[in-house]
Amino acid sequence: MAQPKQRSSQHSKNRESFNRNNVGRPFHNTDILILNDKFEIEPNGNVGEICIGGIGLADGYLNKPDLTKKVFIPHPLDPERKIYRTGI
């Protein structure tokens, strides 16, 4: 069974500057987007679904076209690319 690669963000905070909405920045060539229920990008600080894209993203699930179609959606800034919905 295929599983998404888990990636971490690189960031550092001290206790005085901690902001619960800041989770850092994605690695180079990786997109992390927060989307609303209409798959539109939410501004920083808003609540939404975390979606991941970039050159390391798989093409989909092996032999699971329905699941692939559900979780690998067009990138809102470049429909030729895909992003992965992590909340499914």
MDAnalysis code that builds the backbone (N, CA, C; Angstrom):
import MDAnalysis as mda
import numpy as np

u = mda.Universe.empty(264, n_residues=88, atom_resindex=np.repeat(np.arange(88), 3), trajectory=True)
u.add_TopologyAttr("name", ["N", "CA", "C"] * 88)
u.add_TopologyAttr("resid", np.arange(1, 89))
u.add_TopologyAttr("resname", ["MET", "ALA", "GLN", "PRO", "LYS", "GLN", "ARG", "SER", "SER", "GLN", "HIS", "SER", "LYS", "ASN", "ARG", "GLU", "SER", "PHE", "ASN", "ARG", "ASN", "ASN", "VAL", "GLY", "ARG", "PRO", "PHE", "HIS", "ASN", "THR", "ASP", "ILE", "LEU", "ILE", "LEU", "ASN", "ASP", "LYS", "PHE", "GLU", "ILE", "GLU", "PRO", "ASN", "GLY", "ASN", "VAL", "GLY", "GLU", "ILE", "CYS", "ILE", "GLY", "GLY", "ILE", "GLY", "LEU", "ALA", "ASP", "GLY", "TYR", "LEU", "ASN", "LYS", "PRO", "ASP", "LEU", "THR", "LYS", "LYS", "VAL", "PHE", "ILE", "PRO", "HIS", "PRO", "LEU", "ASP", "PRO", "GLU", "ARG", "LYS", "ILE", "TYR", "ARG", "THR", "GLY", "ILE"])
u.atoms.positions = np.array([
    [0.840, -1.168, 0.000],
    [0.000, 0.000, 0.000],
    [0.892, 1.240, 0.000],
    [0.575, 2.175, -0.841],
    [1.360, 3.412, -0.913],
    [0.996, 4.328, 0.243],
    [1.962, 4.976, 0.782],
    [1.743, 5.941, 1.855],
    [2.431, 7.239, 1.457],
    [1.850, 8.389, 1.838],
    [2.512, 9.645, 1.499],
    [3.814, 9.782, 2.269],
    [4.779, 10.413, 1.632],
    [6.017, 10.701, 2.340],
    [5.737, 11.794, 3.351],
    [6.220, 11.604, 4.535],
    [6.050, 12.636, 5.537],
    [7.264, 13.536, 5.518],
    [7.013, 14.810, 5.471],
    [8.084, 15.789, 5.456],
    [7.898, 16.708, 6.643],
    [8.979, 17.229, 7.117],
    [8.886, 18.160, 8.230],
    [9.277, 19.543, 7.760],
    [8.954, 20.514, 8.566],
    [9.339, 21.875, 8.235],
    [10.555, 22.262, 9.061],
    [11.287, 23.226, 8.566],
    [12.458, 23.708, 9.276],
    [12.101, 25.035, 9.917],
    [12.144, 25.087, 11.232],
    [11.867, 26.340, 11.917],
    [12.424, 26.293, 13.329],
    [12.547, 27.449, 13.894],
    [12.947, 27.528, 15.297],
    [12.242, 28.716, 15.916],
    [11.876, 28.568, 17.136],
    [11.190, 29.622, 17.875],
    [11.666, 29.576, 19.315],
    [11.765, 30.715, 19.938],
    [11.968, 30.714, 21.369],
    [10.620, 30.966, 22.026],
    [10.537, 30.741, 23.304],
    [9.238, 30.852, 23.996],
    [8.619, 32.241, 23.871],
    [9.442, 33.287, 23.868],
    [8.911, 34.643, 23.803],
    [8.272, 34.962, 22.455],
    [8.792, 34.362, 21.366],
    [8.262, 34.686, 20.038],
    [7.348, 33.601, 19.483],
    [6.966, 32.623, 20.291],
    [6.139, 31.515, 19.812],
    [4.779, 32.023, 19.347],
    [4.370, 31.564, 18.164],
    [3.068, 31.898, 17.598],
    [2.430, 30.576, 17.194],
    [1.317, 30.213, 17.773],
    [0.728, 28.895, 17.515],
    [0.307, 28.690, 16.065],
    [0.184, 29.761, 15.273],
    [-0.191, 29.632, 13.875],
    [0.999, 29.402, 12.956],
    [2.194, 29.541, 13.455],
    [3.377, 29.401, 12.616],
    [3.929, 27.988, 12.734],
    [3.940, 27.262, 11.643],
    [4.493, 25.907, 11.640],
    [5.764, 25.822, 10.822],
    [6.329, 26.965, 10.470],
    [7.581, 26.970, 9.725],
    [7.362, 27.095, 8.235],
    [8.400, 26.750, 7.494],
    [8.370, 26.820, 6.033],
    [8.658, 25.431, 5.463],
    [8.071, 25.114, 4.307],
    [8.349, 23.801, 3.707],
    [9.767, 23.739, 3.137],
    [10.250, 22.530, 2.951],
    [11.530, 22.326, 2.291],
    [11.485, 22.874, 0.866],
    [12.669, 23.105, 0.294],
    [12.800, 23.563, -1.086],
    [12.049, 22.614, -2.032],
    [11.357, 23.156, -3.010],
    [10.593, 22.393, -4.014],
    [9.395, 21.654, -3.430],
    [8.899, 22.106, -2.279],
    [7.716, 21.521, -1.656],
    [6.716, 22.637, -1.378],
    [5.457, 22.400, -1.694],
    [4.392, 23.358, -1.419],
    [3.553, 22.839, -0.260],
    [3.281, 23.691, 0.690],
    [2.336, 23.391, 1.752],
    [1.268, 24.469, 1.682],
    [0.031, 24.061, 1.424],
    [-1.068, 25.007, 1.285],
    [-2.155, 24.672, 2.292],
    [-2.835, 25.690, 2.773],
    [-4.029, 25.509, 3.598],
    [-5.208, 25.898, 2.721],
    [-6.101, 24.923, 2.471],
    [-7.242, 25.152, 1.578],
    [-8.556, 25.090, 2.344],
    [-9.533, 25.876, 1.872],
    [-10.870, 25.791, 2.454],
    [-11.656, 24.676, 1.766],
    [-12.937, 24.558, 2.098],
    [-13.735, 23.463, 1.534],
    [-14.042, 23.628, 0.048],
    [-13.710, 24.792, -0.524],
    [-13.852, 25.012, -1.969],
    [-12.507, 24.869, -2.686],
    [-11.498, 24.368, -1.957],
    [-10.134, 24.170, -2.466],
    [-9.478, 25.488, -2.885],
    [-9.807, 26.554, -2.148],
    [-9.173, 27.854, -2.347],
    [-8.151, 28.065, -1.229],
    [-7.064, 28.762, -1.545],
    [-6.008, 28.999, -0.560],
    [-6.502, 29.957, 0.511],
    [-6.266, 29.579, 1.760],
    [-6.618, 30.412, 2.899],
    [-5.433, 31.288, 3.288],
    [-5.690, 32.505, 3.757],
    [-4.597, 33.358, 4.222],
    [-3.943, 32.789, 5.482],
    [-2.724, 33.222, 5.756],
    [-2.016, 32.781, 6.965],
    [-2.878, 33.022, 8.196],
    [-2.891, 32.042, 9.081],
    [-3.638, 32.148, 10.325],
    [-5.041, 31.572, 10.265],
    [-5.573, 31.308, 9.069],
    [-6.914, 30.734, 8.948],
    [-6.862, 29.216, 9.058],
    [-7.994, 28.643, 9.373],
    [-8.125, 27.200, 9.513],
    [-8.510, 26.602, 8.163],
    [-7.980, 25.418, 7.870],
    [-8.321, 24.725, 6.641],
    [-7.607, 23.390, 6.570],
    [-7.676, 22.751, 5.427],
    [-7.038, 21.450, 5.224],
    [-5.614, 21.632, 4.713],
    [-4.677, 20.903, 5.294],
    [-3.286, 20.959, 4.864],
    [-3.135, 20.112, 3.604],
    [-2.565, 20.717, 2.567],
    [-2.309, 20.021, 1.311],
    [-0.834, 20.170, 0.959],
    [-0.257, 19.114, 0.392],
    [1.174, 19.070, 0.100],
    [1.376, 18.842, -1.391],
    [2.331, 19.555, -1.958],
    [2.677, 19.377, -3.360],
    [4.162, 19.562, -3.560],
    [4.600, 19.379, -4.781],
    [6.004, 19.584, -5.108],
    [6.563, 18.418, -5.893],
    [7.867, 18.493, -6.160],
    [8.483, 17.486, -7.027],
    [8.518, 16.092, -6.404],
    [8.405, 15.980, -5.114],
    [8.438, 14.669, -4.465],
    [7.086, 13.997, -4.342],
    [6.042, 14.632, -4.861],
    [4.697, 14.077, -4.731],
    [4.495, 12.896, -5.678],
    [3.898, 11.841, -5.168],
    [3.599, 10.661, -5.985],
    [2.537, 11.000, -7.033],
    [2.402, 10.133, -8.017],
    [1.363, 10.310, -9.036],
    [-0.008, 9.857, -8.547],
    [-0.036, 9.041, -7.519],
    [-1.295, 8.535, -6.996],
    [-1.086, 7.205, -6.307],
    [-2.186, 6.580, -5.920],
    [-2.153, 5.262, -5.276],
    [-2.161, 4.164, -6.341],
    [-1.350, 3.168, -6.159],
    [-1.261, 2.057, -7.090],
    [-2.563, 1.251, -7.073],
    [-3.174, 1.098, -8.225],
    [-4.398, 0.311, -8.410],
    [-5.587, 0.816, -7.596],
    [-5.592, 2.120, -7.261],
    [-6.710, 2.714, -6.518],
    [-7.098, 4.040, -7.180],
    [-7.657, 3.978, -8.386],
    [-7.956, 5.216, -9.112],
    [-8.987, 6.109, -8.421],
    [-9.962, 5.522, -7.736],
    [-10.975, 6.344, -7.064],
    [-10.369, 7.140, -5.908],
    [-9.524, 6.478, -5.119],
    [-8.866, 7.170, -4.005],
    [-7.887, 8.211, -4.539],
    [-7.161, 7.883, -5.600],
    [-6.228, 8.831, -6.211],
    [-6.965, 10.091, -6.644],
    [-8.095, 9.937, -7.300],
    [-8.864, 11.085, -7.783],
    [-9.376, 11.944, -6.625],
    [-9.679, 11.311, -5.512],
    [-10.222, 12.019, -4.352],
    [-9.155, 12.841, -3.614],
    [-7.951, 12.310, -3.498],
    [-6.943, 12.973, -2.669],
    [-5.848, 13.706, -3.443],
    [-5.635, 13.383, -4.689],
    [-4.659, 14.097, -5.530],
    [-5.450, 15.046, -6.432],
    [-5.511, 16.296, -6.020],
    [-6.357, 17.274, -6.708],
    [-5.489, 18.303, -7.442],
    [-6.071, 19.042, -8.404],
    [-5.292, 20.067, -9.097],
    [-4.786, 21.144, -8.132],
    [-3.566, 21.558, -8.341],
    [-2.962, 22.630, -7.555],
    [-3.714, 23.928, -7.862],
    [-4.160, 24.678, -6.861],
    [-4.947, 25.890, -7.145],
    [-4.180, 26.975, -7.913],
    [-2.853, 26.987, -7.821],
    [-2.071, 27.995, -8.538],
    [-1.570, 27.514, -9.889],
    [-1.583, 26.204, -10.116],
    [-1.109, 25.622, -11.372],
    [-1.848, 24.301, -11.607],
    [-3.001, 24.336, -12.278],
    [-3.826, 23.138, -12.464],
    [-3.135, 21.977, -13.180],
    [-1.996, 22.223, -13.822],
    [-1.244, 21.142, -14.460],
    [-0.538, 20.267, -13.422],
    [-0.352, 20.799, -12.236],
    [0.293, 20.066, -11.134],
    [-0.769, 19.561, -10.164],
    [-0.381, 18.641, -9.300],
    [-1.296, 18.083, -8.300],
    [-0.806, 18.421, -6.899],
    [-1.734, 18.415, -5.952],
    [-1.408, 18.479, -4.531],
    [-2.151, 17.342, -3.839],
    [-1.644, 16.967, -2.677],
    [-2.206, 15.852, -1.913],
    [-2.985, 16.389, -0.733],
    [-4.228, 15.971, -0.597],
    [-5.068, 16.360, 0.541],
    [-4.747, 15.446, 1.724],
    [-4.201, 16.011, 2.781],
    [-3.808, 15.192, 3.930],
    [-4.967, 14.849, 4.851],
    [-6.083, 15.549, 4.720],
    [-7.192, 15.352, 5.645],
    [-8.161, 14.252, 5.282],
    [-7.879, 13.489, 4.237],
    [-8.785, 12.427, 3.795],
    [-8.465, 11.141, 4.512],
])
